[in-house]
Every structure is written in structure tokens, then in C-alpha cells.
Amino acid sequence: MAQHHGYTRWVKSGVGAVVLLSASVAGAQPSVPEPPPPAEPWYEAVQLRAFADAYASANWAFPKPATYQPATRLYDGPQGFGLSWVGLDASFAPEPVGGTLSLRWGPSAALHAGRDAGSGLEYVKQAFVAWKPGSGSFTLELGKFDTFVGAEVAESQDNFNYTRGLLHAFAQPAFHTGVRASAEMIDGLTLTAMVANGVNRSLDNNVGKTFGLGLSVNPSDSFAATLGWIGGPEQDDSAEVACTTGTAYDPKVGTCAVKAGAPAQTHVVDRGGANEFDAWRHLLDLTLAVQPMETLAIVLNADYGVEGVRPADTSIDADPKAEKWFGAALLTRMQLSETWAVALRGEYLADPDGRALAYTLPGGARLKDTELASATFTVEAKPTDNLILRLENRGDFVIDASDKQIFREKVRDGSDKLFTTTLGVVVTTN
């Protein structure tokens, strides 16, 4: 019996040793790591959007020629049928490096391009690289990008109404070329800063730079506010003065003066005062968005701009003259069902010195003491996710101006009001 118990203890001890040895060997073997998830193909991370925007418009004054472009309209001018533009957007989220490319073709592309028209960048609406270091909210962008102020954008399908309003067209910039940084300081509070070549131009016309600051507050889904400032020199800091034979440019008098034997030539004249702070253009923009209920959105947009304008005549040595413009817009949109929606927009724009409308009126005419109002009513149908139909009635009115008859009526008549009906059709991938 004693032998039996000893045998049993030996067997148990042996088995225990084997178990411990097996466990030690197993623990000594390296663990096989989980295989990493398959890498996502780069092209699947690119977000794409393509769209085509066309319209049929009736100007109830029936102006001639039919290609007449009203002074208060930027994109939707000529009556009849027309293609506004087609677009392709591609964006790659910065993780940590990404970018955006937006291409546009059509009549609206040339109108939107501003001073980029003819420079090779007419069809490039946006093209910038983005860098987001680390896991924070700081993002740096370099290239050509849309402005960060205003309530409306150039693409009609991204607005409440089909046509773009007075403030978007004339009181605010459309794009910049430079560097832009944004960071979420705290939850719901974002700061944006920008340094750019100027307003609506990629190739600068002076050695100065335009700066921008924006502060956005978005504490909830039902309220958002943005306050933005853009300021910098926008006037030419050089000019060309043509002098005839026997004369040459004299900086003391600021014009050509007699100089025996001087050949006829064109002189480049320094107008460096255009870069001084008192000649800068400044714009303050406030946008408030409220959504009191899920189906109702209300947006208020207000602008105030001022620029110290230098005399065009190089022989005049005078301080810049402050020319200003200001306005406000109220936009509302009600979603009636999954398919139907209605939108209203009312606007007021004052241009006392003719600065905001200076480059849009026929012949470059400068209207003084101009006050404009506009009212727009839009009915929207979206039968599918890819088709947007908008029937819009709009009226533009001249409250006051040095020449109130700025709208053409029939062939030779003028009018202080403009009524149009527009059917906008947009086909988009998303």
C-alpha cells in the first residue's frame, strides 16, 4: 500500500512537471499578431461630384438683343435657354495630406473667374493642397480656394434659391489664391486665417497682400454664426504713362514733360501708395443661421465694405477717397415634403459711390448714390436624389441712383425694375 501511494505521488508529480514544462514552452513561443486590415485603395478615399446646370429664363421686359445681361445679375442674365456650367469636384481628406480640385466649364465659369479669365485659370475654380498634422483640428491649405464669407456660394444647387443674390454677386469676393489656416479652438468654435494675393485674382496686381480672419460659432445643429474680415490692397501699384517724342516722364510733376531728344516711349510709373493702409479695401461680413424646426431654415447675411480709392491720374497727388458699400439679405427655406420645398430671399444693397457695381454696368459706368432691392420666390422639386428642379420668380428694383433707368426694356427704353421667371435644372451625382 505504501508503494502504491508513492507511485501515485510520483505519477502526479511527473504529470505536473510535464504540464508546467508544456506551459513554459508554449509561453516562450512568440505570439502571431493579427494581420493588418487591407489598405483602402487610394481612389476609394477620393470624394467625387459631377453636375450639369442649365436653365430657361424669361425677362418680362423683352430686351433686345436677347443676350442682354442685366446689371444686377451675375450668372443668370440672357433670356431663353442656356447652359450655366458643368462641374467636376474631387477632394481627398488630409490624413495628413490631401487636396481639392474643382473644375468648371461654361459661361458661368468665365463670369466667376473674374480677373483670372484669360490667365489659364478660368476653368479652375479651386485647386489647393491641404495638410493636417497630427490628430488635432488644425488644417493648412495652399492654392486657390473659395472665399470663407457670405451666405451663398456659386453653385446654385447648394443654395436656397436658383439665382445668386446681390450680396454674393457684388458685395463679396468669390475666391482667393494664397494660404489659409483653420483650427477648432474649442468645441463649436473655429478660427480661420488667410493670406492671399487679393480678391478674385490669382496673379497679383501689387506687391501687397490681402489678409482675412474669420470666427465661426456652432454650438448646436440649430444655430451657427460667422464673423469675417478681409482686408488688403486691391488697386494697381504701378501705371504706364505714354510720352510722345521730345517728352519724358517727370516724377516731380507726375506726367510727361519736355525733354529735348527724348524718343517716344511708355514709362512704368510707381504708384506704391496703393499698398498703404489708407488705400486698403476692407470687408466685414456677418452670417447668422437658425433652424427653429427641422423643416425650416433662416439665414441672415450682412456686409459693410470700404476702400480708399486713389486718383487714376498719376499727376494728381491726393489722399485716397473712402468709397463704401453695404447691404443685407434674409433667406428662408421650408421643406414641405421629401420632394417639395419653397424658399424666399429679400435683399438690400447700397452703393453710394458706385464701387461695388463699377465693373458690371454697361461701358463700366459708375452709378452714384445707388440703392437696390431684390425679392425672390423659389419652388423646388427634387423627384430623385440626382435631379433638382427650381421654378423661380424674381424682381430687382432701383430705389435710388444717379440714373435709375439701369434696366433695358425692349429696344431703347429703360426701367428701374426687372422681373424674371427662371426654371433651373441641375443634375448632380450627390
Secondary structure, DSSP 8 states (H G I E B T S, - for coil): -HHHHHHHHHHHHHHHHHHHHHHHHHHHS------------GGGGEEEEEEEEEEEEEETT--SSTT---TT-SS--SSEEEEEEEEEEEEE--SSEEEEEEEEESHHHHHHHGGGTTTT-TTEEEEEEEE--TTSS-EEEEEEEE-S-SS--S-GGGSSSSS--HIIIIIS--EEEEEEEEEEEETTEEEEEEEES-SS-SS-SSS--EEEEEEEEEEETTEEEEEEEEEE--S-SEEEEEE-TTEEEETTTTEEEE-TT---EEEEEE-GGGGSGGG-EEEEEEEEEEEEETTEEEEEEEEEEEEEE--S-TT-----EEEEEEEEEEEEEEE-SSSEEEEEEEEEEEETTS-TTTTTSGGG---SSEEEEEEEEEEEEEEETTEEEEEEEEEEEEEE-SS---EEETTTEEESEEEEEEEEEEEE--
